[in-house]
Amino acid sequence: MNYTKKLKQNIFLSFKISLLGLFVIFPIVLGLFCFILTSYTQNFHVIVPNELYRSAQPTGQFIETIWEKHGIKSILNLRGENNEPWYREEEMTIRNLGIQLINFPISASKELNNEEIKKLIAILSKAPKPLLIHCKAGADRTGLASALYLYSISHYPKYKASGQLSIFYGHIPLFGARSMDITFEKYTKEFSNDLSIENAKHFLKLA
C-alpha cells in the first residue's frame, strides 16, 4: 500500500516537474523562433503574389531587395511616423525608390474600433499594388491587416484569412496580442456585411 502511494507521489512529482519545464522551455523556444523570423528572414511572406506581402520592420537594404524582386509600389507602416533611425531609414529609402509610404499607427494590444477598421480596409483597398504591410515584428498588427485584406478584399473564407494570425508568423493570441484576434472576430461577425468592399463602397467612401 505504501509502495503504491509512493509511486503515485513520484508520478505526480514527475508530472509537475515536466509541466514546469514546459513552461520554462516554451517561451525560450518561441523567443528563438521569433528572433529567427525577424533577424534572418525579416518575417517576409508572400500573401497574394504580385499584390500583397507582409514583413517585420524592413531595413533599407531589404526594401531595395523586395522592390527589385517584387516591384513593391506602396508600403503600409502600422507603427506610424517616428523620429527613430529605423523610420528615417525606411522613409529615405522609399523616397529614393519612388514607393508610396502610408502611415497608419495601431497598437498590437488594443482592439480597433469601427472607425479604425473602416479606415484600415479603405487604405488596404486603395493602396497601389503590390503592397507591403509591416509593423515591428510582422506578427500581430501585420497579421490583422493581412487577415482583413484577405477576407474583405480578396474574399477568402474566414478560416483561411484568419490564418494570417498564427504562430507561423510569430503571433501568439495571448495577453495584449489577443486584441488582434478579437478585432478580426468582431469584424467578421458584426461588420462584414456593412464593410464589404463590393456591397458597401459608399460606407467605405471608396466610390
GROMACS elastic network, one bead per residue, 0.5 to 0.9 nm:
[ bonds ]
;  ai    aj funct       b0    kb
    1     4     6  0.51798   500
    1     5     6  0.62845   500
    1     6     6  0.86216   500
    2     5     6  0.50642   500
    2     6     6  0.60489   500
    2     7     6  0.84710   500
    3     6     6  0.51219   500
    3     7     6  0.60688   500
    3     8     6  0.86630   500
    4     7     6  0.50257   500
    4     8     6  0.62474   500
    4     9     6  0.86480   500
    5     8     6  0.51894   500
    5     9     6  0.62673   500
    5    10     6  0.87022   500
    6     9     6  0.50062   500
    6    10     6  0.61632   500
    6    11     6  0.86033   500
    7    10     6  0.50974   500
    7    11     6  0.61750   500
    7    12     6  0.85871   500
    8    11     6  0.50750   500
    8    12     6  0.60976   500
    8    13     6  0.84998   500
    9    12     6  0.50923   500
    9    13     6  0.60432   500
    9    14     6  0.85284   500
   10    13     6  0.50074   500
   10    14     6  0.60480   500
   10    15     6  0.84852   500
   11    14     6  0.50861   500
   11    15     6  0.61379   500
   11    16     6  0.87021   500
   12    15     6  0.50135   500
   12    16     6  0.62673   500
   12    17     6  0.86807   500
   13    16     6  0.51206   500
   13    17     6  0.62100   500
   13    18     6  0.85738   500
   14    17     6  0.51036   500
   14    18     6  0.60776   500
   14    19     6  0.85005   500
   15    18     6  0.50889   500
   15    19     6  0.60580   500
   15    20     6  0.85224   500
   16    19     6  0.50289   500
   16    20     6  0.60427   500
   16    21     6  0.84672   500
   17    20     6  0.50652   500
   17    21     6  0.60667   500
   17    22     6  0.85736   500
   18    22     6  0.61709   500
   18    23     6  0.87562   500
   19    22     6  0.50269   500
   19    23     6  0.63933   500
   19    24     6  0.87348   500
   20    23     6  0.51598   500
   20    24     6  0.63187   500
   20    25     6  0.86380   500
   21    24     6  0.50414   500
   21    25     6  0.59239   500
   21    26     6  0.82939   500
   22    25     6  0.51436   500
   22    26     6  0.56883   500
   22    27     6  0.86985   500
   23    26     6  0.55776   500
   23    27     6  0.69796   500
   24    27     6  0.62751   500
   24    28     6  0.69910   500
   25    28     6  0.51978   500
   25    29     6  0.61695   500
   25    30     6  0.85330   500
   26    29     6  0.51644   500
   26    30     6  0.59814   500
   26    31     6  0.84055   500
   27    31     6  0.58439   500
   27    32     6  0.84395   500
   28    31     6  0.50686   500
   28    32     6  0.61536   500
   28    33     6  0.85672   500
   29    32     6  0.50990   500
   29    33     6  0.61310   500
   29    34     6  0.86895   500
   30    33     6  0.50003   500
   30    34     6  0.62171   500
   30    35     6  0.85118   500
   30   170     6  0.80886   500
   31    34     6  0.51799   500
   31    35     6  0.60607   500
   31    36     6  0.86447   500
   32    36     6  0.62011   500
   32    37     6  0.85880   500
   33    36     6  0.52580   500
   33    37     6  0.62503   500
   33    38     6  0.88275   500
   33   170     6  0.75640   500
   34    38     6  0.62103   500
   34    39     6  0.83403   500
   34    43     6  0.84725   500
   34   137     6  0.80212   500
   34   139     6  0.89319   500
   34   169     6  0.81967   500
   34   170     6  0.56467   500
   34   171     6  0.89736   500
   35    38     6  0.53707   500
   35    39     6  0.57026   500
   35    40     6  0.79258   500
   36    39     6  0.52407   500
   36    40     6  0.53956   500
   36    41     6  0.69404   500
   36    42     6  0.83885   500
   36    43     6  0.83344   500
   37    40     6  0.59850   500
   37    41     6  0.52468   500
   37    42     6  0.59455   500
   37    44     6  0.81383   500
   37    56     6  0.84502   500
   37   137     6  0.83691   500
   37   169     6  0.78083   500
   37   170     6  0.76042   500
   38    41     6  0.57929   500
   38    43     6  0.50552   500
   38    44     6  0.83608   500
   38    55     6  0.82797   500
   38    56     6  0.60926   500
   38    57     6  0.80808   500
   38   136     6  0.88606   500
   38   137     6  0.61853   500
   38   138     6  0.78201   500
   39    42     6  0.57775   500
   39    43     6  0.80135   500
   40    43     6  0.79099   500
   41    44     6  0.60435   500
   41    55     6  0.86515   500
   41    56     6  0.88291   500
   42    45     6  0.89162   500
   42    55     6  0.58641   500
   42    56     6  0.52628   500
   42    57     6  0.71000   500
   42    58     6  0.65397   500
   42    59     6  0.86366   500
   42    62     6  0.82263   500
   42   137     6  0.80439   500
   42   138     6  0.80275   500
   43    54     6  0.75795   500
   43    56     6  0.53794   500
   43    57     6  0.87509   500
   43   137     6  0.73235   500
   43   138     6  0.61852   500
   43   139     6  0.80316   500
   43   169     6  0.68918   500
   43   170     6  0.83923   500
   44    53     6  0.72909   500
   44    54     6  0.55943   500
   44    56     6  0.68304   500
   44    58     6  0.89621   500
   44   138     6  0.79489   500
   44   169     6  0.89444   500
   45    52     6  0.89991   500
   45    53     6  0.58179   500
   45    54     6  0.54157   500
   45    55     6  0.64285   500
   45   169     6  0.86925   500
   46    49     6  0.60609   500
   46    50     6  0.84982   500
   46    51     6  0.86717   500
   46    52     6  0.66074   500
   46    54     6  0.66964   500
   47    51     6  0.78661   500
   47    52     6  0.54051   500
   47    53     6  0.52568   500
   47    54     6  0.70552   500
   47   146     6  0.77999   500
   47   150     6  0.85274   500
   47   164     6  0.87799   500
   48    51     6  0.52922   500
   48    53     6  0.68095   500
   48   150     6  0.85458   500
   48   154     6  0.88336   500
   49    52     6  0.64388   500
   49    53     6  0.77409   500
   49    70     6  0.86819   500
   49   130     6  0.83606   500
   50    53     6  0.83412   500
   50    70     6  0.67331   500
   50    71     6  0.79818   500
   50    72     6  0.84339   500
   50   129     6  0.74756   500
   50   130     6  0.54908   500
   50   131     6  0.84483   500
   51    72     6  0.86097   500
   51   128     6  0.89874   500
   51   129     6  0.53687   500
   51   131     6  0.60293   500
   51   132     6  0.85515   500
   52    72     6  0.89865   500
   52   129     6  0.72273   500
   52   130     6  0.56492   500
   52   132     6  0.60322   500
   52   133     6  0.77257   500
   52   146     6  0.82099   500
   52   149     6  0.87258   500
   53    72     6  0.88057   500
   53   130     6  0.75646   500
   53   131     6  0.61523   500
   53   133     6  0.62577   500
   53   134     6  0.87219   500
   53   146     6  0.84254   500
   54   131     6  0.83501   500
   54   132     6  0.53691   500
   54   134     6  0.57653   500
   54   135     6  0.89765   500
   54   138     6  0.68601   500
   54   142     6  0.67916   500
   54   143     6  0.82499   500
   54   146     6  0.74895   500
   55    58     6  0.70144   500
   55   132     6  0.73312   500
   55   133     6  0.64380   500
   55   134     6  0.50274   500
   55   135     6  0.74551   500
   55   136     6  0.85358   500
   55   137     6  0.74633   500
   55   139     6  0.81070   500
   55   142     6  0.75399   500
   56   133     6  0.84521   500
   56   134     6  0.53262   500
   56   135     6  0.57084   500
   56   136     6  0.52420   500
   56   139     6  0.73618   500
   56   142     6  0.81257   500
   57    77     6  0.85131   500
   57    79     6  0.89931   500
   57    86     6  0.80248   500
   57    90     6  0.88356   500
   57   134     6  0.59569   500
   57   135     6  0.57607   500
   57   137     6  0.63346   500
   57   138     6  0.69496   500
   58    61     6  0.79821   500
   58    62     6  0.57964   500
   58    63     6  0.61705   500
   58    86     6  0.84594   500
   58    90     6  0.73741   500
   58   134     6  0.77420   500
   58   136     6  0.86148   500
   59    62     6  0.51031   500
   59    63     6  0.62736   500
   59    64     6  0.87268   500
   59    86     6  0.73596   500
   59    89     6  0.72296   500
   59    90     6  0.66735   500
   59    93     6  0.89099   500
   60    63     6  0.51483   500
   60    64     6  0.63830   500
   60    65     6  0.87461   500
   60    86     6  0.86590   500
   60    89     6  0.58953   500
   60    90     6  0.56016   500
   60    91     6  0.86992   500
   60    92     6  0.81585   500
   60    93     6  0.55793   500
   60    94     6  0.80948   500
   61    64     6  0.51275   500
   61    65     6  0.62713   500
   61    66     6  0.88960   500
   61    93     6  0.82221   500
   62    66     6  0.62923   500
   62    67     6  0.83878   500
   63    66     6  0.54081   500
   63    67     6  0.59389   500
   63    68     6  0.85461   500
   63    72     6  0.85611   500
   63    90     6  0.78351   500
   63    93     6  0.73477   500
   63    94     6  0.76640   500
   64    67     6  0.50366   500
   64    68     6  0.61550   500
   64    69     6  0.86093   500
   64    93     6  0.75232   500
   64    94     6  0.84575   500
   64    97     6  0.77426   500
   65    68     6  0.52928   500
   65    69     6  0.62022   500
   65    70     6  0.83939   500
   66    70     6  0.53852   500
   66    71     6  0.69681   500
   66    72     6  0.68094   500
   67    70     6  0.54281   500
   67    73     6  0.77618   500
   67    97     6  0.81212   500
   67    99     6  0.86410   500
   68    71     6  0.56956   500
   68    72     6  0.79037   500
   69    72     6  0.83235   500
   70   130     6  0.75282   500
   71   129     6  0.87457   500
   71   130     6  0.67377   500
   72    75     6  0.75794   500
   72    99     6  0.71069   500
   72   128     6  0.86874   500
   72   129     6  0.69215   500
   72   131     6  0.59267   500
   72   132     6  0.68157   500
   73    98     6  0.77425   500
   73   100     6  0.62713   500
   73   101     6  0.89286   500
   73   127     6  0.85406   500
   73   128     6  0.58109   500
   73   129     6  0.56868   500
   73   130     6  0.55136   500
   73   131     6  0.61898   500
   73   132     6  0.82557   500
   74    94     6  0.86779   500
   74    98     6  0.89077   500
   74    99     6  0.52319   500
   74   101     6  0.58388   500
   74   102     6  0.73195   500
   74   127     6  0.65348   500
   74   128     6  0.56478   500
   74   129     6  0.65295   500
   74   130     6  0.67064   500
   74   132     6  0.64382   500
   74   133     6  0.87500   500
   75    94     6  0.84168   500
   75    99     6  0.72163   500
   75   100     6  0.62798   500
   75   101     6  0.50849   500
   75   102     6  0.60377   500
   75   103     6  0.84185   500
   75   127     6  0.83541   500
   75   128     6  0.88434   500
   75   130     6  0.87468   500
   75   131     6  0.56705   500
   75   133     6  0.58999   500
   75   134     6  0.76599   500
   76   100     6  0.85961   500
   76   101     6  0.62838   500
   76   103     6  0.60084   500
   76   104     6  0.70902   500
   76   123     6  0.85314   500
   76   124     6  0.82953   500
   76   127     6  0.83030   500
   76   131     6  0.72803   500
   76   132     6  0.61672   500
   76   134     6  0.63580   500
   76   135     6  0.85209   500
   77    80     6  0.59745   500
   77    81     6  0.82360   500
   77   101     6  0.73092   500
   77   102     6  0.60380   500
   77   104     6  0.61572   500
   77   105     6  0.72072   500
   77   132     6  0.85462   500
   77   133     6  0.63512   500
   77   134     6  0.54516   500
   77   135     6  0.60180   500
   78   102     6  0.84883   500
   78   103     6  0.62156   500
   78   104     6  0.50340   500
   78   106     6  0.58833   500
   78   107     6  0.83133   500
   78   133     6  0.75237   500
   78   134     6  0.61757   500
   78   136     6  0.82264   500
   78   141     6  0.68965   500
   78   142     6  0.72971   500
   78   145     6  0.88702   500
   79    82     6  0.81397   500
   79   103     6  0.72750   500
   79   104     6  0.69522   500
   79   106     6  0.65628   500
   79   107     6  0.79119   500
   79   134     6  0.79873   500
   79   135     6  0.53824   500
   79   136     6  0.69117   500
   79   141     6  0.87736   500
   80    87     6  0.87549   500
   80   102     6  0.85431   500
   80   104     6  0.54702   500
   80   106     6  0.76645   500
   80   135     6  0.87592   500
   81    84     6  0.89709   500
   81    87     6  0.69257   500
   81   103     6  0.63773   500
   81   104     6  0.84031   500
   81   105     6  0.77511   500
   82    85     6  0.83691   500
   82    86     6  0.82810   500
   82    87     6  0.57541   500
   82    88     6  0.77274   500
   83    86     6  0.82987   500
   83    87     6  0.65598   500
   83    88     6  0.67947   500
   84    87     6  0.56590   500
   84    88     6  0.65929   500
   84    89     6  0.88620   500
   85    88     6  0.51054   500
   85    89     6  0.60115   500
   85    90     6  0.85057   500
   86    89     6  0.52728   500
   86    90     6  0.62395   500
   86    91     6  0.86498   500
   87    90     6  0.50555   500
   87    91     6  0.59738   500
   87    92     6  0.84577   500
   88    91     6  0.51005   500
   88    92     6  0.60041   500
   88    93     6  0.84766   500
   89    92     6  0.52937   500
   89    93     6  0.61109   500
   89    94     6  0.85205   500
   90    93     6  0.52663   500
   90    94     6  0.60711   500
   90    95     6  0.85246   500
   91    94     6  0.52237   500
   91    95     6  0.60926   500
   91    96     6  0.86556   500
   91   101     6  0.73932   500
   92    95     6  0.51452   500
   92    96     6  0.62324   500
   92    97     6  0.87164   500
   93    96     6  0.52083   500
   93    97     6  0.62879   500
   93    98     6  0.86414   500
   93    99     6  0.85716   500
   94    97     6  0.51568   500
   94    98     6  0.60227   500
   94    99     6  0.50382   500
   94   100     6  0.70020   500
   94   101     6  0.69542   500
   95    98     6  0.51804   500
   95    99     6  0.62539   500
   95   100     6  0.76729   500
   95   101     6  0.82509   500
   96    99     6  0.78629   500
  100   127     6  0.84394   500
  100   128     6  0.78109   500
  102   123     6  0.83428   500
  102   127     6  0.81998   500
  104   120     6  0.77082   500
  104   123     6  0.87865   500
  105   135     6  0.88693   500
  106   109     6  0.88822   500
  106   110     6  0.78773   500
  106   111     6  0.89664   500
  106   112     6  0.77780   500
  106   116     6  0.86790   500
  106   141     6  0.72208   500
  107   110     6  0.53971   500
  107   111     6  0.78441   500
  107   112     6  0.83811   500
  107   141     6  0.71557   500
  107   180     6  0.89985   500
  108   111     6  0.78943   500
  108   140     6  0.59266   500
  108   141     6  0.53952   500
  108   176     6  0.68042   500
  108   177     6  0.54991   500
  108   178     6  0.82943   500
  108   179     6  0.68604   500
  108   180     6  0.65425   500
  109   140     6  0.88554   500
  109   141     6  0.89921   500
  109   175     6  0.78462   500
  109   177     6  0.50657   500
  109   178     6  0.72178   500
  109   179     6  0.55786   500
  109   180     6  0.74003   500
  110   176     6  0.69493   500
  110   177     6  0.79241   500
  110   178     6  0.86983   500
  110   179     6  0.54842   500
  110   180     6  0.75026   500
  110   183     6  0.88225   500
  111   178     6  0.86607   500
  111   180     6  0.63016   500
  111   181     6  0.86991   500
  111   182     6  0.69512   500
  111   183     6  0.54818   500
  112   115     6  0.79613   500
  112   116     6  0.56991   500
  112   117     6  0.61683   500
  112   179     6  0.80948   500
  112   180     6  0.79838   500
  112   183     6  0.60152   500
  113   116     6  0.53342   500
  113   117     6  0.62786   500
  113   118     6  0.86877   500
  113   183     6  0.80342   500
  114   117     6  0.51733   500
  114   118     6  0.61697   500
  114   119     6  0.86916   500
  114   187     6  0.83387   500
  114   191     6  0.82865   500
  115   118     6  0.50562   500
  115   119     6  0.61891   500
  115   120     6  0.85835   500
  116   119     6  0.51164   500
  116   120     6  0.60374   500
  116   121     6  0.85816   500
  117   120     6  0.51506   500
  117   121     6  0.61848   500
  117   122     6  0.85524   500
  117   148     6  0.87757   500
  117   183     6  0.84579   500
  117   187     6  0.78755   500
  117   195     6  0.87964   500
  118   121     6  0.53944   500
  118   122     6  0.62379   500
  118   123     6  0.87376   500
  118   195     6  0.69313   500
  118   203     6  0.83096   500
  118   204     6  0.62513   500
  119   122     6  0.50726   500
  119   123     6  0.61876   500
  119   124     6  0.86433   500
  119   204     6  0.74569   500
  120   123     6  0.51049   500
  120   124     6  0.61726   500
  120   125     6  0.85952   500
  120   145     6  0.75258   500
  120   148     6  0.86292   500
  121   124     6  0.50153   500
  121   125     6  0.61033   500
  121   126     6  0.86401   500
  121   145     6  0.80644   500
  121   148     6  0.69850   500
  121   149     6  0.69738   500
  121   152     6  0.76707   500
  121   153     6  0.81438   500
  121   195     6  0.81752   500
  121   197     6  0.84218   500
  121   204     6  0.79282   500
  122   125     6  0.51227   500
  122   126     6  0.61462   500
  122   127     6  0.84142   500
  122   197     6  0.84780   500
  122   204     6  0.60538   500
  122   205     6  0.77906   500
  122   206     6  0.68683   500
  123   126     6  0.52807   500
  123   127     6  0.57324   500
  124   127     6  0.55948   500
  124   128     6  0.88517   500
  124   131     6  0.83330   500
  124   145     6  0.80184   500
  124   146     6  0.89901   500
  124   148     6  0.86539   500
  124   149     6  0.65428   500
  124   153     6  0.82135   500
  125   128     6  0.85049   500
  125   149     6  0.78003   500
  125   153     6  0.68064   500
  125   197     6  0.80579   500
  125   206     6  0.83995   500
  126   129     6  0.86530   500
  126   206     6  0.78099   500
  127   130     6  0.84818   500
  127   131     6  0.69192   500
  128   131     6  0.64830   500
  129   132     6  0.84893   500
  133   138     6  0.81482   500
  133   142     6  0.61467   500
  133   145     6  0.76254   500
  133   146     6  0.75996   500
  134   137     6  0.78186   500
  134   138     6  0.54818   500
  134   139     6  0.86839   500
  134   141     6  0.78731   500
  134   142     6  0.54624   500
  134   143     6  0.89796   500
  135   138     6  0.51952   500
  135   139     6  0.77559   500
  135   140     6  0.80293   500
  135   141     6  0.62463   500
  135   142     6  0.58018   500
  136   139     6  0.80321   500
  136   140     6  0.89744   500
  136   141     6  0.85648   500
  136   142     6  0.86684   500
  137   140     6  0.76676   500
  137   141     6  0.87843   500
  137   142     6  0.83673   500
  137   170     6  0.79392   500
  138   141     6  0.70223   500
  138   142     6  0.52257   500
  138   143     6  0.70196   500
  138   169     6  0.72370   500
  138   170     6  0.77430   500
  138   171     6  0.85566   500
  139   142     6  0.57478   500
  139   143     6  0.54797   500
  139   144     6  0.85622   500
  139   164     6  0.85408   500
  139   165     6  0.73060   500
  139   166     6  0.80504   500
  139   167     6  0.82239   500
  139   168     6  0.88329   500
  139   169     6  0.53521   500
  139   170     6  0.50852   500
  139   172     6  0.83859   500
  140   144     6  0.63397   500
  140   145     6  0.87966   500
  140   165     6  0.68219   500
  140   166     6  0.87894   500
  140   169     6  0.84517   500
  140   170     6  0.77925   500
  140   171     6  0.54953   500
  140   172     6  0.80160   500
  140   173     6  0.86252   500
  140   177     6  0.63207   500
  140   178     6  0.85566   500
  140   179     6  0.89855   500
  140   180     6  0.65099   500
  140   181     6  0.87790   500
  141   144     6  0.52132   500
  141   145     6  0.63595   500
  141   146     6  0.86113   500
  141   177     6  0.84934   500
  141   180     6  0.67692   500
  142   145     6  0.51707   500
  142   146     6  0.60285   500
  142   147     6  0.84817   500
  142   164     6  0.84298   500
  142   165     6  0.85642   500
  143   146     6  0.51469   500
  143   147     6  0.60595   500
  143   148     6  0.85958   500
  143   162     6  0.84274   500
  143   163     6  0.84854   500
  143   166     6  0.78343   500
  143   169     6  0.77300   500
  143   171     6  0.75672   500
  143   180     6  0.79086   500
  144   147     6  0.50957   500
  144   148     6  0.61530   500
  144   149     6  0.85834   500
  144   162     6  0.81671   500
  144   164     6  0.70850   500
  144   165     6  0.64374   500
  144   180     6  0.57593   500
  144   181     6  0.72773   500
  144   183     6  0.79565   500
  144   184     6  0.66639   500
  145   148     6  0.51400   500
  145   149     6  0.61769   500
  145   150     6  0.87453   500
  145   164     6  0.87140   500
  146   149     6  0.50714   500
  146   150     6  0.62623   500
  146   151     6  0.86117   500
  146   161     6  0.76804   500
  146   162     6  0.87708   500
  146   164     6  0.62193   500
  146   165     6  0.84027   500
  147   150     6  0.52528   500
  147   151     6  0.61017   500
  147   152     6  0.84476   500
  147   158     6  0.85145   500
  147   160     6  0.83664   500
  147   162     6  0.54894   500
  147   163     6  0.73240   500
  147   164     6  0.53846   500
  147   165     6  0.70965   500
  147   184     6  0.75248   500
  148   151     6  0.51994   500
  148   152     6  0.57637   500
  148   153     6  0.76206   500
  148   161     6  0.72260   500
  148   162     6  0.83689   500
  148   184     6  0.70507   500
  148   187     6  0.84867   500
  148   188     6  0.89030   500
  149   152     6  0.55214   500
  149   153     6  0.51902   500
  149   154     6  0.64336   500
  149   155     6  0.82418   500
  149   156     6  0.88368   500
  149   161     6  0.80547   500
  150   153     6  0.57561   500
  150   155     6  0.59255   500
  150   156     6  0.53468   500
  150   157     6  0.82374   500
  150   158     6  0.86012   500
  150   160     6  0.81766   500
  150   161     6  0.53628   500
  150   162     6  0.86775   500
  150   164     6  0.88895   500
  151   154     6  0.59813   500
  151   157     6  0.63850   500
  151   158     6  0.61919   500
  151   160     6  0.82447   500
  151   161     6  0.54891   500
  151   162     6  0.82274   500
  151   188     6  0.83012   500
  151   192     6  0.88166   500
  152   155     6  0.54002   500
  152   156     6  0.76378   500
  152   188     6  0.89331   500
  152   192     6  0.73264   500
  152   195     6  0.76148   500
  152   196     6  0.57941   500
  152   197     6  0.63971   500
  152   198     6  0.89148   500
  153   156     6  0.81384   500
  153   196     6  0.77253   500
  153   197     6  0.62639   500
  153   198     6  0.84627   500
  155   158     6  0.85891   500
  155   161     6  0.86634   500
  156   159     6  0.81877   500
  156   160     6  0.63066   500
  156   161     6  0.59071   500
  157   160     6  0.54878   500
  157   161     6  0.62530   500
  157   162     6  0.86240   500
  158   161     6  0.51181   500
  158   162     6  0.59346   500
  158   163     6  0.86104   500
  158   188     6  0.75257   500
  159   162     6  0.53151   500
  159   163     6  0.65702   500
  160   163     6  0.52802   500
  160   164     6  0.77828   500
  161   164     6  0.60095   500
  161   165     6  0.82636   500
  162   165     6  0.56189   500
  162   166     6  0.77765   500
  162   181     6  0.81707   500
  162   184     6  0.77342   500
  162   185     6  0.87299   500
  163   166     6  0.56019   500
  163   168     6  0.87319   500
  164   167     6  0.89454   500
  164   168     6  0.83755   500
  164   169     6  0.73214   500
  164   171     6  0.86795   500
  165   168     6  0.82877   500
  165   169     6  0.72442   500
  165   170     6  0.84471   500
  165   171     6  0.59155   500
  165   172     6  0.80582   500
  165   173     6  0.80318   500
  165   180     6  0.79910   500
  165   181     6  0.70929   500
  166   169     6  0.58118   500
  166   170     6  0.67110   500
  166   171     6  0.51108   500
  166   172     6  0.67618   500
  166   173     6  0.79468   500
  167   172     6  0.57483   500
  167   173     6  0.85145   500
  168   171     6  0.72111   500
  171   174     6  0.88669   500
  171   177     6  0.76245   500
  172   175     6  0.86657   500
  172   177     6  0.68270   500
  172   178     6  0.74901   500
  173   176     6  0.80400   500
  173   177     6  0.55831   500
  173   179     6  0.79581   500
  173   180     6  0.79237   500
  173   181     6  0.68095   500
  174   177     6  0.57549   500
  174   178     6  0.50763   500
  174   179     6  0.86090   500
  175   178     6  0.58388   500
  175   179     6  0.80544   500
  176   179     6  0.58606   500
  176   180     6  0.83793   500
  177   180     6  0.59244   500
  177   181     6  0.76891   500
  178   181     6  0.52009   500
  178   182     6  0.62826   500
  178   183     6  0.86120   500
  179   182     6  0.50114   500
  179   183     6  0.60355   500
  179   184     6  0.86372   500
  180   183     6  0.51252   500
  180   184     6  0.63241   500
  180   185     6  0.86217   500
  181   184     6  0.52023   500
  181   185     6  0.60825   500
  181   186     6  0.84947   500
  182   185     6  0.50494   500
  182   186     6  0.59791   500
  182   187     6  0.85138   500
  183   186     6  0.50927   500
  183   187     6  0.61653   500
  183   188     6  0.87178   500
  184   187     6  0.50796   500
  184   188     6  0.62149   500
  184   189     6  0.85820   500
  185   188     6  0.52667   500
  185   189     6  0.61215   500
  185   190     6  0.84022   500
  186   189     6  0.52567   500
  186   190     6  0.57317   500
  186   191     6  0.72665   500
  186   192     6  0.89184   500
  187   190     6  0.54905   500
  187   192     6  0.57882   500
  187   195     6  0.85015   500
  188   191     6  0.61317   500
  188   192     6  0.50462   500
  188   193     6  0.83767   500
  189   192     6  0.66466   500
  189   193     6  0.88080   500
  190   193     6  0.76808   500
  190   194     6  0.83552   500
  191   194     6  0.52181   500
  191   195     6  0.58342   500
  191   196     6  0.82241   500
  192   195     6  0.50964   500
  192   196     6  0.56176   500
  193   196     6  0.54980   500
  193   199     6  0.73926   500
  193   200     6  0.79022   500
  194   197     6  0.87443   500
  194   199     6  0.73703   500
  194   200     6  0.59804   500
  194   203     6  0.72858   500
  195   198     6  0.86601   500
  195   199     6  0.75874   500
  195   200     6  0.58629   500
  195   201     6  0.78947   500
  195   203     6  0.68693   500
  195   204     6  0.68359   500
  196   199     6  0.52644   500
  196   200     6  0.55098   500
  196   201     6  0.75168   500
  196   203     6  0.89153   500
  196   204     6  0.86226   500
  197   200     6  0.57071   500
  197   201     6  0.55827   500
  197   203     6  0.89181   500
  197   204     6  0.75600   500
  197   206     6  0.83549   500
  198   201     6  0.62343   500
  199   202     6  0.85104   500
  199   203     6  0.89615   500
  200   203     6  0.51734   500
  200   204     6  0.65862   500
  200   205     6  0.85166   500
  200   206     6  0.88105   500
  201   204     6  0.51159   500
  201   205     6  0.57917   500
  201   206     6  0.52122   500
  201   207     6  0.55325   500
  202   206     6  0.64276   500
  202   207     6  0.60675   500
  203   206     6  0.78492   500
  204   207     6  0.80295   500
